[in-house]
């Protein structure tokens, strides 16, 4: 592994995108979807880094990318210069979004084209409503934790649900039916747990 994979919370954080062009626009849009306060700067001025959590330079000449990288690193700010892994403190993976599920594919900067190809392949097979299933699981997560104290039993419960009718209903867009089915399954599991204790 050449890079440590993380998902960074940038909601409400000031982020700078330097450059003008399609790649800069994509990076700006992605940061905004993540809730960042994005400053889009056609030209780089070091003062633009004030208060920034991260900075991205895209669609810029090499000299500008180098200047952005040096200034950001000097301040301890995460920096990415598109297509210049040597200037980056982090790299951008190819992403498949099924909010709240995010799949990220990285080649460590070795082959962005391969990462994009893998994203296209996976995008075609990852269910479109996978996010709805994840959101439903998130909605019940605390209740399941409270109702099923044993970690191994809880893990088995989730595995059954993710392979069974709850998942099939959620992935088919039938959220209300999936929710009802999950309620029934959780009720049965907690009742069984109470009987074991008794």
GROMACS elastic network, one bead per residue, 0.5 to 0.9 nm:
[ bonds ]
;  ai    aj funct       b0    kb
    1     4     6  0.71756   500
    1   108     6  0.80010   500
    2   107     6  0.86856   500
    2   108     6  0.59561   500
    3    90     6  0.78405   500
    3    91     6  0.81982   500
    3   106     6  0.89826   500
    3   108     6  0.63695   500
    4    90     6  0.89559   500
    5   104     6  0.89084   500
    9    12     6  0.88492   500
    9    13     6  0.83690   500
    9    34     6  0.76720   500
    9    35     6  0.86215   500
    9    36     6  0.86700   500
   10    13     6  0.50752   500
   10    14     6  0.78292   500
   10    15     6  0.79794   500
   10    31     6  0.76154   500
   10    34     6  0.64657   500
   10    35     6  0.64059   500
   10    36     6  0.51811   500
   10    37     6  0.82865   500
   10    53     6  0.76805   500
   10    54     6  0.87041   500
   11    14     6  0.86935   500
   11    31     6  0.86686   500
   11    32     6  0.85012   500
   11    34     6  0.59816   500
   11    37     6  0.75572   500
   12    34     6  0.89539   500
   12    35     6  0.59034   500
   12    36     6  0.50078   500
   12    37     6  0.57088   500
   13    35     6  0.78280   500
   13    36     6  0.51204   500
   13    37     6  0.55938   500
   13    38     6  0.81310   500
   13    51     6  0.85874   500
   13    52     6  0.72121   500
   13    53     6  0.63481   500
   13    54     6  0.87002   500
   14    36     6  0.61679   500
   14    38     6  0.59119   500
   14    39     6  0.72486   500
   14    50     6  0.89038   500
   14    51     6  0.64989   500
   14    53     6  0.59628   500
   14    54     6  0.75854   500
   15    28     6  0.89874   500
   15    31     6  0.78221   500
   15    36     6  0.64603   500
   15    37     6  0.60478   500
   15    39     6  0.61494   500
   15    40     6  0.86279   500
   15    49     6  0.82969   500
   15    51     6  0.84014   500
   15    52     6  0.51941   500
   15    53     6  0.57508   500
   15    54     6  0.51860   500
   15    55     6  0.57138   500
   15    56     6  0.80697   500
   16    28     6  0.84748   500
   16    37     6  0.85038   500
   16    38     6  0.57721   500
   16    40     6  0.60937   500
   16    41     6  0.72629   500
   16    48     6  0.72851   500
   16    49     6  0.69972   500
   16    52     6  0.67115   500
   16    53     6  0.83252   500
   16    54     6  0.65433   500
   16    56     6  0.62400   500
   16    57     6  0.82465   500
   17    24     6  0.66575   500
   17    25     6  0.86708   500
   17    27     6  0.73561   500
   17    28     6  0.64067   500
   17    38     6  0.70916   500
   17    39     6  0.61944   500
   17    41     6  0.61358   500
   17    42     6  0.83524   500
   17    54     6  0.87590   500
   17    55     6  0.57763   500
   17    57     6  0.57138   500
   17    58     6  0.74072   500
   18    24     6  0.71426   500
   18    39     6  0.83443   500
   18    40     6  0.61377   500
   18    42     6  0.57395   500
   18    43     6  0.62393   500
   18    44     6  0.61325   500
   18    55     6  0.76156   500
   18    56     6  0.61933   500
   18    58     6  0.63147   500
   18    59     6  0.81838   500
   18    60     6  0.76070   500
   18    64     6  0.89672   500
   18    65     6  0.87698   500
   18    68     6  0.82816   500
   19    23     6  0.85652   500
   19    24     6  0.57773   500
   19    25     6  0.86105   500
   19    40     6  0.76030   500
   19    41     6  0.62426   500
   19    43     6  0.63344   500
   19    44     6  0.79807   500
   19    56     6  0.86305   500
   19    57     6  0.59786   500
   19    58     6  0.52814   500
   19    59     6  0.53336   500
   19    60     6  0.54415   500
   20    23     6  0.79975   500
   20    24     6  0.58440   500
   20    25     6  0.73235   500
   20    40     6  0.85798   500
   20    41     6  0.78775   500
   20    42     6  0.54373   500
   20    43     6  0.83747   500
   20    58     6  0.73744   500
   20    59     6  0.59232   500
   20    60     6  0.73985   500
   21    24     6  0.54217   500
   21    25     6  0.62263   500
   21    26     6  0.87973   500
   21    58     6  0.76317   500
   21    59     6  0.56200   500
   21    60     6  0.86447   500
   22    25     6  0.50249   500
   22    26     6  0.61981   500
   22    27     6  0.87087   500
   22    58     6  0.86477   500
   22    59     6  0.75892   500
   23    26     6  0.50624   500
   23    27     6  0.62440   500
   23    28     6  0.85580   500
   23    58     6  0.59053   500
   23    59     6  0.62787   500
   23    82     6  0.80844   500
   24    27     6  0.51690   500
   24    28     6  0.60855   500
   24    29     6  0.85699   500
   24    40     6  0.83805   500
   24    56     6  0.80840   500
   24    57     6  0.72262   500
   24    59     6  0.62235   500
   24    60     6  0.89858   500
   24    82     6  0.88181   500
   25    28     6  0.50512   500
   25    29     6  0.60903   500
   25    30     6  0.85838   500
   25    40     6  0.87080   500
   25    58     6  0.87276   500
   26    29     6  0.51256   500
   26    30     6  0.61309   500
   26    31     6  0.86474   500
   27    30     6  0.51089   500
   27    31     6  0.62031   500
   27    32     6  0.85931   500
   27    56     6  0.76527   500
   27    58     6  0.80775   500
   28    31     6  0.52709   500
   28    32     6  0.62038   500
   28    33     6  0.86944   500
   28    38     6  0.67126   500
   28    39     6  0.83822   500
   28    40     6  0.71182   500
   28    56     6  0.88380   500
   29    32     6  0.50895   500
   29    33     6  0.61842   500
   29    34     6  0.86995   500
   29    38     6  0.89004   500
   30    33     6  0.51165   500
   30    34     6  0.64157   500
   30    35     6  0.88874   500
   30    36     6  0.89674   500
   31    34     6  0.50626   500
   31    35     6  0.65182   500
   31    36     6  0.54573   500
   31    37     6  0.79541   500
   31    38     6  0.69454   500
   32    36     6  0.51010   500
   32    37     6  0.68127   500
   32    38     6  0.65689   500
   33    36     6  0.74703   500
   35    38     6  0.87740   500
   39    48     6  0.81526   500
   41    44     6  0.65771   500
   41    45     6  0.85661   500
   41    48     6  0.81599   500
   43    60     6  0.87577   500
   43    64     6  0.84657   500
   44    47     6  0.86522   500
   44    48     6  0.72811   500
   44    57     6  0.89087   500
   44    64     6  0.72516   500
   44    67     6  0.82621   500
   44    68     6  0.70691   500
   45    48     6  0.55275   500
   45    49     6  0.78199   500
   45    68     6  0.85347   500
   46    49     6  0.56935   500
   46    50     6  0.78689   500
   46    67     6  0.87422   500
   46    68     6  0.76807   500
   46    71     6  0.66036   500
   46    72     6  0.83310   500
   47    50     6  0.56305   500
   48    51     6  0.83447   500
   48    52     6  0.80127   500
   49    52     6  0.53237   500
   49    53     6  0.85314   500
   49    54     6  0.83905   500
   49    55     6  0.75872   500
   49    71     6  0.82186   500
   49    72     6  0.71375   500
   49    75     6  0.85339   500
   49    77     6  0.82560   500
   52    55     6  0.70960   500
   52    77     6  0.70687   500
   52    78     6  0.89091   500
   53    77     6  0.59978   500
   53    78     6  0.67539   500
   54    72     6  0.81070   500
   54    77     6  0.54757   500
   54    79     6  0.57690   500
   54    80     6  0.82038   500
   55    68     6  0.81075   500
   55    69     6  0.86756   500
   55    72     6  0.72928   500
   55    77     6  0.71902   500
   55    78     6  0.63161   500
   55    80     6  0.64565   500
   55    81     6  0.84826   500
   56    68     6  0.83661   500
   56    69     6  0.89355   500
   56    78     6  0.85200   500
   56    79     6  0.57283   500
   56    81     6  0.57622   500
   56    82     6  0.74189   500
   57    60     6  0.66414   500
   57    64     6  0.81691   500
   57    65     6  0.60920   500
   57    68     6  0.70643   500
   57    69     6  0.84110   500
   57    79     6  0.79215   500
   57    80     6  0.62862   500
   57    82     6  0.62009   500
   58    61     6  0.87478   500
   58    65     6  0.78811   500
   58    80     6  0.83924   500
   58    81     6  0.60668   500
   58    82     6  0.50559   500
   58    83     6  0.82032   500
   59    82     6  0.74802   500
   60    63     6  0.81425   500
   60    64     6  0.61176   500
   60    65     6  0.63261   500
   60    81     6  0.86562   500
   60    82     6  0.86126   500
   61    64     6  0.54240   500
   61    65     6  0.64049   500
   61    66     6  0.87922   500
   62    65     6  0.50201   500
   62    66     6  0.61193   500
   62    67     6  0.86249   500
   62    84     6  0.85142   500
   63    66     6  0.51055   500
   63    67     6  0.62415   500
   63    68     6  0.86973   500
   64    67     6  0.50474   500
   64    68     6  0.61457   500
   64    69     6  0.85047   500
   65    68     6  0.51482   500
   65    69     6  0.60693   500
   65    70     6  0.86030   500
   65    80     6  0.88469   500
   65    81     6  0.58653   500
   65    82     6  0.83746   500
   65    84     6  0.81696   500
   65    87     6  0.74956   500
   66    69     6  0.50759   500
   66    70     6  0.61088   500
   66    71     6  0.85763   500
   66    81     6  0.81877   500
   66    87     6  0.66321   500
   67    70     6  0.52384   500
   67    71     6  0.61215   500
   67    72     6  0.84905   500
   68    71     6  0.53165   500
   68    72     6  0.60055   500
   68    73     6  0.84504   500
   68    79     6  0.78962   500
   68    80     6  0.89697   500
   68    81     6  0.80058   500
   68    87     6  0.88727   500
   69    72     6  0.52894   500
   69    73     6  0.59956   500
   69    74     6  0.84427   500
   69    78     6  0.89385   500
   69    79     6  0.61885   500
   69    80     6  0.74906   500
   69    81     6  0.71486   500
   69    87     6  0.57497   500
   69    88     6  0.68332   500
   69    89     6  0.84478   500
   70    73     6  0.53190   500
   70    74     6  0.60756   500
   70    75     6  0.87876   500
   70    87     6  0.81416   500
   71    74     6  0.51902   500
   71    75     6  0.65548   500
   71    76     6  0.88412   500
   71    77     6  0.85672   500
   72    75     6  0.52636   500
   72    76     6  0.62046   500
   72    78     6  0.67851   500
   72    79     6  0.62200   500
   73    77     6  0.56735   500
   73    78     6  0.70130   500
   73    79     6  0.71451   500
   73    88     6  0.89404   500
   73    89     6  0.78061   500
   74    77     6  0.76550   500
   75    78     6  0.89876   500
   76    79     6  0.89650   500
   77    89     6  0.86001   500
   78    88     6  0.79213   500
   78    89     6  0.57614   500
   78    90     6  0.67304   500
   79    87     6  0.78916   500
   79    88     6  0.54481   500
   79    89     6  0.53604   500
   79    90     6  0.63395   500
   79    91     6  0.84876   500
   80    83     6  0.88243   500
   80    84     6  0.79875   500
   80    85     6  0.76936   500
   80    87     6  0.70282   500
   80    89     6  0.63338   500
   80    90     6  0.57831   500
   80    91     6  0.60909   500
   80    92     6  0.75405   500
   81    84     6  0.54828   500
   81    85     6  0.70315   500
   81    86     6  0.86124   500
   81    87     6  0.61154   500
   81    88     6  0.57835   500
   81    89     6  0.89769   500
   81    90     6  0.89545   500
   81    91     6  0.83052   500
   82    85     6  0.74627   500
   82    87     6  0.88895   500
   82    88     6  0.83542   500
   82    91     6  0.82593   500
   82    92     6  0.82495   500
   83    86     6  0.89939   500
   83   109     6  0.78516   500
   83   112     6  0.82146   500
   84    87     6  0.56151   500
   84    88     6  0.68771   500
   84   109     6  0.82873   500
   85    88     6  0.51670   500
   85    89     6  0.81493   500
   85    90     6  0.80585   500
   85    91     6  0.68166   500
   85   108     6  0.83449   500
   85   109     6  0.58866   500
   85   110     6  0.84878   500
   86    89     6  0.82829   500
   88    91     6  0.64508   500
   91   106     6  0.82802   500
   91   108     6  0.72287   500
   91   109     6  0.68416   500
   92    95     6  0.86379   500
   92   104     6  0.87768   500
   92   105     6  0.89711   500
   92   106     6  0.76105   500
   92   108     6  0.89727   500
   92   109     6  0.83836   500
   93   104     6  0.54977   500
   93   105     6  0.52130   500
   93   107     6  0.78958   500
   93   108     6  0.83085   500
   93   109     6  0.85457   500
   93   112     6  0.81899   500
   93   115     6  0.73814   500
   93   116     6  0.87679   500
   94   103     6  0.82676   500
   94   104     6  0.56255   500
   94   105     6  0.50655   500
   94   106     6  0.63990   500
   94   112     6  0.77960   500
   94   115     6  0.58226   500
   94   116     6  0.57886   500
   94   118     6  0.83889   500
   94   119     6  0.62269   500
   95   102     6  0.68211   500
   95   103     6  0.56274   500
   95   105     6  0.63640   500
   95   106     6  0.89588   500
   95   116     6  0.84597   500
   95   119     6  0.66808   500
   96   101     6  0.83578   500
   96   102     6  0.58158   500
   96   103     6  0.50262   500
   96   104     6  0.65008   500
   96   105     6  0.84722   500
   96   119     6  0.65861   500
   96   120     6  0.85785   500
   96   122     6  0.80186   500
   96   123     6  0.63132   500
   96   126     6  0.87576   500
   97   100     6  0.76448   500
   97   101     6  0.62573   500
   97   103     6  0.65474   500
   97   104     6  0.87672   500
   97   123     6  0.88032   500
   97   131     6  0.83757   500
   98   102     6  0.59922   500
   98   103     6  0.81629   500
   98   126     6  0.87167   500
   98   127     6  0.84251   500
   98   128     6  0.67300   500
   98   129     6  0.70613   500
   98   130     6  0.60838   500
   98   132     6  0.81709   500
   99   102     6  0.64358   500
   99   130     6  0.81116   500
   99   132     6  0.78940   500
   99   134     6  0.83363   500
   99   135     6  0.82969   500
  100   130     6  0.86921   500
  100   131     6  0.53816   500
  100   132     6  0.80973   500
  100   134     6  0.67553   500
  100   135     6  0.67496   500
  101   130     6  0.72371   500
  101   131     6  0.54831   500
  101   134     6  0.68811   500
  101   135     6  0.87278   500
  102   131     6  0.87483   500
  103   119     6  0.86137   500
  104   119     6  0.81135   500
  105   115     6  0.57937   500
  105   116     6  0.80474   500
  105   118     6  0.73180   500
  105   119     6  0.67469   500
  106   109     6  0.70771   500
  106   110     6  0.86862   500
  106   111     6  0.84554   500
  106   112     6  0.76321   500
  106   114     6  0.87238   500
  106   115     6  0.57496   500
  106   116     6  0.89437   500
  107   110     6  0.54425   500
  107   111     6  0.58368   500
  107   112     6  0.67828   500
  107   114     6  0.74586   500
  107   115     6  0.61424   500
  108   111     6  0.76722   500
  108   112     6  0.84941   500
  109   112     6  0.61452   500
  109   115     6  0.89775   500
  110   114     6  0.87032   500
  111   114     6  0.53115   500
  111   115     6  0.65427   500
  111   116     6  0.88238   500
  112   116     6  0.61872   500
  112   117     6  0.86215   500
  113   116     6  0.50921   500
  113   117     6  0.61980   500
  113   118     6  0.86820   500
  114   118     6  0.61563   500
  114   119     6  0.85149   500
  115   118     6  0.51481   500
  115   119     6  0.61576   500
  115   120     6  0.87236   500
  116   120     6  0.62541   500
  116   121     6  0.86990   500
  117   120     6  0.51572   500
  117   121     6  0.63038   500
  117   122     6  0.87095   500
  118   121     6  0.50578   500
  118   122     6  0.61059   500
  118   123     6  0.83338   500
  119   122     6  0.51989   500
  119   123     6  0.57703   500
  119   124     6  0.85726   500
  120   123     6  0.50614   500
  120   124     6  0.64222   500
  121   124     6  0.55189   500
  121   125     6  0.70341   500
  122   125     6  0.52755   500
  122   126     6  0.59676   500
  123   126     6  0.54521   500
  123   127     6  0.81870   500
  123   128     6  0.86122   500
  124   127     6  0.80315   500
  124   128     6  0.89521   500
  125   128     6  0.86602   500
  126   129     6  0.86825   500
  126   130     6  0.73557   500
  127   130     6  0.52983   500
  127   131     6  0.86190   500
  127   171     6  0.70847   500
  128   131     6  0.75236   500
  128   132     6  0.87955   500
  128   171     6  0.76961   500
  129   132     6  0.52742   500
  129   133     6  0.67899   500
  129   134     6  0.89436   500
  129   170     6  0.72437   500
  129   171     6  0.50781   500
  129   172     6  0.73983   500
  129   173     6  0.69338   500
  130   133     6  0.52076   500
  130   134     6  0.63491   500
  130   135     6  0.86756   500
  130   167     6  0.88967   500
  130   170     6  0.79951   500
  130   171     6  0.62236   500
  131   135     6  0.60198   500
  131   136     6  0.85405   500
  131   171     6  0.87404   500
  132   135     6  0.50423   500
  132   136     6  0.61922   500
  132   137     6  0.86541   500
  132   170     6  0.63725   500
  132   171     6  0.71405   500
  132   173     6  0.78536   500
  132   175     6  0.76455   500
  133   136     6  0.51472   500
  133   137     6  0.62801   500
  133   138     6  0.86207   500
  133   162     6  0.84592   500
  133   166     6  0.83530   500
  133   167     6  0.63695   500
  133   169     6  0.88165   500
  133   170     6  0.53520   500
  133   171     6  0.64594   500
  133   175     6  0.82608   500
  133   178     6  0.87589   500
  134   137     6  0.50640   500
  134   138     6  0.61103   500
  134   139     6  0.85857   500
  135   139     6  0.61283   500
  135   140     6  0.88140   500
  136   140     6  0.65285   500
  136   141     6  0.85692   500
  136   170     6  0.80226   500
  136   175     6  0.79256   500
  136   178     6  0.82860   500
  136   179     6  0.71647   500
  136   182     6  0.89886   500
  137   140     6  0.52937   500
  137   141     6  0.58346   500
  137   158     6  0.85078   500
  138   141     6  0.50001   500
  138   142     6  0.78950   500
  139   142     6  0.76184   500
  139   143     6  0.83462   500
  140   143     6  0.53047   500
  140   144     6  0.60318   500
  140   145     6  0.85846   500
  140   182     6  0.83916   500
  140   183     6  0.87890   500
  141   144     6  0.52292   500
  141   145     6  0.62057   500
  141   146     6  0.87109   500
  142   145     6  0.50010   500
  142   146     6  0.61666   500
  142   147     6  0.85078   500
  143   146     6  0.51051   500
  143   147     6  0.59532   500
  143   148     6  0.83897   500
  143   186     6  0.86123   500
  144   147     6  0.50171   500
  144   148     6  0.57462   500
  144   149     6  0.83806   500
  144   154     6  0.72679   500
  144   157     6  0.88745   500
  144   158     6  0.89119   500
  144   186     6  0.69467   500
  144   190     6  0.86258   500
  145   148     6  0.54261   500
  145   149     6  0.61610   500
  145   150     6  0.85925   500
  145   151     6  0.83437   500
  145   154     6  0.71542   500
  146   149     6  0.62229   500
  147   154     6  0.88437   500
  147   186     6  0.76842   500
  147   187     6  0.85675   500
  147   189     6  0.80402   500
  147   190     6  0.54768   500
  147   191     6  0.89917   500
  147   193     6  0.82626   500
  148   151     6  0.75635   500
  148   153     6  0.69520   500
  148   154     6  0.56358   500
  148   157     6  0.87467   500
  148   186     6  0.85927   500
  148   189     6  0.74306   500
  148   190     6  0.61759   500
  148   193     6  0.70691   500
  149   152     6  0.89632   500
  149   153     6  0.78766   500
  149   154     6  0.71580   500
  149   193     6  0.86107   500
  150   153     6  0.53530   500
  150   154     6  0.60990   500
  150   155     6  0.86674   500
  151   155     6  0.60583   500
  151   156     6  0.85726   500
  152   155     6  0.51197   500
  152   156     6  0.62087   500
  152   157     6  0.85785   500
  153   156     6  0.51010   500
  153   157     6  0.61084   500
  153   158     6  0.87824   500
  154   158     6  0.63685   500
  154   159     6  0.86708   500
  155   158     6  0.52629   500
  155   159     6  0.62122   500
  155   160     6  0.86982   500
  156   159     6  0.50479   500
  156   160     6  0.61785   500
  156   161     6  0.86380   500
  157   160     6  0.52748   500
  157   161     6  0.63233   500
  157   162     6  0.87474   500
  157   185     6  0.86138   500
  157   186     6  0.84235   500
  157   189     6  0.79046   500
  158   161     6  0.50343   500
  158   162     6  0.60571   500
  158   163     6  0.85761   500
  159   162     6  0.51732   500
  159   163     6  0.62612   500
  159   164     6  0.84988   500
  160   163     6  0.52748   500
  160   164     6  0.59003   500
  161   164     6  0.50255   500
  161   165     6  0.69598   500
  161   166     6  0.57370   500
  161   167     6  0.63502   500
  161   182     6  0.76476   500
  161   185     6  0.82708   500
  162   165     6  0.80565   500
  162   166     6  0.68660   500
  162   167     6  0.51241   500
  162   168     6  0.82604   500
  163   166     6  0.79668   500
  163   167     6  0.63335   500
  163   168     6  0.78486   500
  164   167     6  0.57170   500
  164   168     6  0.64178   500
  164   169     6  0.88504   500
  165   169     6  0.59468   500
  165   170     6  0.84493   500
  165   178     6  0.74370   500
  165   181     6  0.75375   500
  165   182     6  0.89189   500
  166   169     6  0.53008   500
  166   170     6  0.61904   500
  166   171     6  0.85762   500
  166   175     6  0.88376   500
  166   177     6  0.79622   500
  166   179     6  0.73793   500
  166   180     6  0.86277   500
  166   181     6  0.59586   500
  166   182     6  0.61711   500
  167   170     6  0.51499   500
  167   171     6  0.59790   500
  167   172     6  0.84144   500
  167   178     6  0.71676   500
  168   171     6  0.52548   500
  168   172     6  0.61267   500
  168   173     6  0.88053   500
  168   174     6  0.86666   500
  168   178     6  0.80021   500
  169   172     6  0.50531   500
  169   173     6  0.64364   500
  169   174     6  0.51112   500
  169   175     6  0.66989   500
  169   176     6  0.87168   500
  169   177     6  0.66382   500
  169   178     6  0.51552   500
  169   179     6  0.88978   500
  169   181     6  0.88445   500
  170   173     6  0.51554   500
  170   174     6  0.52832   500
  170   175     6  0.50916   500
  170   176     6  0.83639   500
  170   177     6  0.79199   500
  170   178     6  0.54872   500
  170   179     6  0.82542   500
  171   174     6  0.73923   500
  171   175     6  0.83325   500
  172   175     6  0.82088   500
  173   176     6  0.88202   500
  173   178     6  0.88303   500
  174   177     6  0.55469   500
  174   178     6  0.61741   500
  174   179     6  0.86826   500
  175   179     6  0.59945   500
  175   180     6  0.85919   500
  176   179     6  0.50647   500
  176   180     6  0.62518   500
  176   181     6  0.86352   500
  177   180     6  0.50991   500
  177   181     6  0.61574   500
  177   182     6  0.85807   500
  178   181     6  0.50697   500
  178   182     6  0.61297   500
  178   183     6  0.86192   500
  179   182     6  0.50691   500
  179   183     6  0.61996   500
  179   184     6  0.87242   500
  180   183     6  0.50410   500
  180   184     6  0.63019   500
  180   185     6  0.86920   500
  181   184     6  0.51197   500
  181   185     6  0.61932   500
  181   186     6  0.85799   500
  182   185     6  0.50396   500
  182   186     6  0.60016   500
  182   187     6  0.84219   500
  183   186     6  0.51991   500
  183   187     6  0.60625   500
  183   188     6  0.86385   500
  184   187     6  0.51246   500
  184   188     6  0.62311   500
  184   189     6  0.86441   500
  185   188     6  0.52035   500
  185   189     6  0.61540   500
  185   190     6  0.86613   500
  186   189     6  0.50581   500
  186   190     6  0.60702   500
  186   191     6  0.84199   500
  187   190     6  0.53342   500
  187   191     6  0.60724   500
  187   192     6  0.85645   500
  188   191     6  0.51519   500
  188   192     6  0.61632   500
  188   193     6  0.86721   500
  189   192     6  0.50922   500
  189   193     6  0.62164   500
  189   194     6  0.87277   500
  190   194     6  0.62008   500
  190   195     6  0.86572   500
  191   194     6  0.51222   500
  191   195     6  0.63064   500
  191   196     6  0.88055   500
  192   195     6  0.51081   500
  192   196     6  0.63793   500
  192   197     6  0.88495   500
  193   196     6  0.51939   500
  193   197     6  0.64608   500
  193   198     6  0.87684   500
  194   197     6  0.51709   500
  194   198     6  0.62057   500
  195   198     6  0.50351   500
